[in-house]
Amino acid sequence: MKALYETTIINTGGRQGEVYSEDNIFNLDVAKPAALGGDSTTATNPEQLFAAGYSACFNSALELVLERDKVTVDRSEVRATISLMGDKENGGVKLAAKLEVIIEGISDGKKHEYVEQAHQYCPYSKAVKDSIDVEIVVL
C-alpha cells in the first residue's frame, strides 16, 4: 500500500543533540530534562515531542469522527502527558500516556462515545496499543 504521507526526522547526539528534517523546516535542540539529571534549558526532549504528536493526532481524529457524524462542538482540546517509567521487567525504562480530553458543546455520554471512536481511529493510539499504558480521561 502506498503511503499517504511520510516524513523523516534525523537525530544527532541522542538526548543531548538536535532533531531536524531533511528540508530543514523542522529543527529543534534536544536536551535531557533536569528531572533526569540534565541542565535546565529551553531545548525539547523525546517525551515532549511524543506528547505533542499524540495530542495533535488524537484531537484530529476526534474532529474527524465528529465531522463524519455532522456534529458541531464549541471546542475540543487534548492534553497528552507522557511519562518515562521504570520497567521492572528488564530494569530499563518504558513510556506511559495519559490523555485528558475536553469537548465543549455535547452531552457527557456523547463525549465518551466520540473519544472512544477517536481512540480507535487515531494512528498514534493504534501504534501504542498493547505496548504502553494509555489512560484516557474525558473532562
Secondary structure, 3 states (H helix, E strand, C coil): CCCCCCCCEEEECHHHCEEEECCCCCEEEECCCHHHCCCCCCCECHHHHHHHHHHHHHHHHHHHHHHHCCCCCCEEEEEEEEEEEECCCCCCEEEEEEEEEEEECCCHHHHHHHHHHHHHHCHHHHHHCCCCEEEEEEC
